[in-house]
Amino acid sequence: MTRDSRVTVVVVTRDRLRTLQRSLPHHRGPVILLDNGSTDGTAGFVRRHHPHVRLVENGSNLGATARNVGVELARTPYVAFADDDSWWAPGALERAADLFDAHPRLALLGARVLVGPEQRLDPVSEAMRRSPLGVADDLPGPSVLGFLACGAVVRRDAFLEAGGFDDVVFFFGEEERLAMDLAARGWGLAYADDVVAHHHPSPPRDPAARQALAVRNALLTAVLRRPWPVVARRSLEALRQGRAGRRGLRDALPRLRRALARREELPAEVEHARRLLDGYIR
């Protein structure tokens, strides 16, 4: 296997043709594009202008779980995720592959994500850089229990072993549960400051709806994996957020049965690390 064939880039899009036109030319190597039911001509554009890209038309919106399809189709040991408004810096994926080759327990690498043309450091990347979990001897950087999907590279086998992203959370904040499940299986997750991704997001159309979605998914993730006192704490925190918080709690109810059916509490050491990151342990 050559150095440039170790990483497949998996991109998910839906009705974002203009954004995709800007980002897709930046991708190198094997690329799989998952189209979640676009009606804006995305599929035709990709076929005409990017025939090297493997296009998968899902026919409907699969949310974050569309990435699972891309990982299953990939034939490389490592997979890098990108949104339709993000791309990887030159040399970033080769560096990531080198780190995976050198660290067999590493399952997920969180990148330094630079936002917008001014290249601001994303706050999540800053938090990972300053992670209180320390640096394990067999990992290349600070240990983490979260990541940004548009700036993450995974070991394909570990991702599939952990079940990938799930349709309970569906989209937005989907990273938390996967990170905890990888750690629960003994895999390592780390941040690498020298692996760089670029993200050019559009302003949210409805900030209140986005806040409600964040509340909903944080609560569902807690139900899926966290002790009941944490679930109660997150519910109270949501109520303090006013109308958006109450909406998030209400929107979680239709998905609650599925979350309960898949509930599985974390090993004690992973829960302790998660509580440390949550600020519940001082």
N, C-alpha and C positions, 0 to 999 in steps of 0.2 A: 504493500500500500504506500503510495507516495505521500509526502508531507501535506499536499494540498487536497487530498481526498479523504481526510479523516473526519471532516465536519460537514453535515448537511444543514442548510439554513431552512427553517420552517416558518412560513409567514401565513398569517390568517388575515382575511379582509372581508369586508361586506359594505358595498355601496360607497367605496372611497377611491374611485378611479383616479381623481386628480392627485390625491396624496400618493397613491401607488405609483403613478407615473414618475414622481420625483424620487421615490425611495428604491424602486426595483432595480434601476441601473447600478446602484451601489453594491448589490450582492454579487459575490463571487462563489465559484465552486458549485456543488449540487444545491439546487434550490427547489423546494416543494411549496407551492402556493395553494392554500386551502381557501376556497371561495364559499362563504357562508350564505349563499343564496342571493348574490348581487343581481340587481336589475338595471344597472347603469352602464352595461357594456364591458365590464371588467374582463370576462372570459375571452371575448373576441379580441380585445386589446392585447392581452397576454399572448394569445396564439399568434397574432400578427407580428408583434414587436419583440417578444421574448420567447422564441420557440424552444430555447434551452431549458426553460422553467417547466417543471412538471406541474401541471394544473389539475387540481382535483375539485370538481364542482359538487359541493355537498347537497345542493338543492334546497336547503333550509338553514336556519341559523343554529349552529351547534354550540355557539359560545366558545369558551376556552377549550372544551373537549375536542374541538376540531384539531387542536395541536396533537392530540393523541393519535389521530389518523396519520398525521405527518410523521410522527416518530415511528409508528409501526411500518410505514412505507420506506423509511430511510434505511440505507444499506451501509451506513458509516457507523463507527463506534460512538461518535459524539454528535449531538444535535444542538444547534444554536437557534434560539427563538428570536423572531423579530415581529414587530407590529407593522402595519402598512405605513406607519409614519416614523419608522426607525430603521437603522442600518448599522453595520459593524465597521469600525475603523480599519483601514488597511493594516494587515498583519495581526489583527486582534485574534482571529480564529486560529491561526497557526500557533500563536502564543498560548491560547487556551488549550489546544490539543497537546502541546508540549507539557503543560502542567498536568493534564489528565494522565498522559503517558507516565509521568514521573511519580504520580501519587495514586496508587491503585484503589484506595478507599474513597477517593473523591468522587462524589456523585453529581454535585452541582457547583458551578462557579458563578458567582455574582460579579458583574462587571462594573466598572466606573462609567456611569451613564451621564453624558453631557447633554443638556437640554437647550434646544433652540440654537439660532445662529450665534448667540453670545456665549454658548457652551457653558452654561451654568451647571455646577455639580448638582445632580438630583439629590434631594434630602434623604431618600432611602439609601443611596450609595454612601452618603456621608455617615448615616447611622451604621451601616455595615462596616465601614472603615473603622469606626470607633467602637465596634462590638465589645461588650464586656465579657464575652465568652472565652477570650484568649485565643491563642494560636496553638493548635495541636501539633505535635512533632511530625505527624504524617500528613499534614495539610499545608498548602502553599501560602495561606493567609489567615486572617481572622475568621474564626468559626461564626457561622450565622444560622438563623432559623427563619429566614425570610428572604425575599428577593423580588426584583422586578422582572416580570416575564420577558419584557422587550430587551432585557440586558442580562440574559442568563444562558449558559451552556450546560447541557446535561450529558451524563453518561447514559447512553440509550438503554442498556440492560437494566440499570438501576431505576430509571424513570418508569419503565414498563413493570418492573417488579413492584413498585410502589403504587401502581394503578393509574398514574398520570393525573390529569385534572378531572374533576367530577362534575356531574350535572346537577348536583344539589346547589352548590354555590354558583355554577354556570359561568359567570363572568364578573370581573372586578373584585380584587382581593382573593382570587383563586389560588394564589401562591402559598398562603400560610399553611393550609392543610397538607399540601404536597411536601413542603419543607419539613414539617413535623413527622410525616410518615416516612420520609427518607431517613431522618435521624433515628426514628424508632426501629428501623431495620439495621442500624449500625453503620449507615453510610455517613460520610463527611460532607459538609457544605461549607464553602469558604468564599471569601471576597478577594478579588485580585485587582489591585489598583492599576496594573499595567495592561489589563484587558479592557478595551474601550468600546462603548457603543454610543451612537448618536440618536437622540430622540427629539422629534419636532412635532409635539402634539398641538392640536387645535384647542382653543379655549372651550371648556364644557358648555354645551348649549343650555343646560338646565342644572346649575350647581346644586339646587335643593334636591333634585331627583338623584343626583350623583351621591350626595351625602346620605340620603335614605338607602340607596343601594349598598353603600359601604356599611351602614348599620346592619342592614339585613344579613349581609354576607359574613360580617364579623360574628354575629350571633349564631348563625348556622354553623360556622366553623367551630365555635365553642361547643355547640351541642354535639357535633361530630366527634370531637377529640378531648375536650377539656373537662375537668371536674365540675360538678354542679355549682359549687360556690363561684367559680369563674363565670359560668353561664349567667348566674344571678347578678354578678357584678357588671357584666356587659349589658344586661338588660336595664339595670339602674342607670348606667352611664348613658344609654340611649335615651331614656326618659328625660334626662337633664338636657338633651340637645334640642328640645322643643318639638316643633311640628315635624321636621325631617326625621328626628329620632323615633317619634311615634309612628310615622309612616313606615319606617324601616322595620319596626317590630311587627306591625300589622302585615307587611309584605312577606315576612318570614313564615307566617302561620301556614300557608298552603304547602310549604316545603318541609315543614317540621316533621311530618311522619316519616318521610324518606331519610331525613337526617338522623332521627332516632333509630331507624332500622339499621343504619350503617355506623352507629356509635361504637367507638372503641377507644377507651382512655389510653393515654400515652404511658410508656414506661416512666418510672419515677424520675430518672435522671433527665429525660427530655422535658418533662413537665416542669422540673426545677429550672432548667435553662430558659424555657419559655416564660416562666413567671419572672425571672430575672430581667428578661428583655421587656416584659410588660410593665416593669416598675413596681410589681407587687412585692418584691424582695429588695430591701435597701441595704 
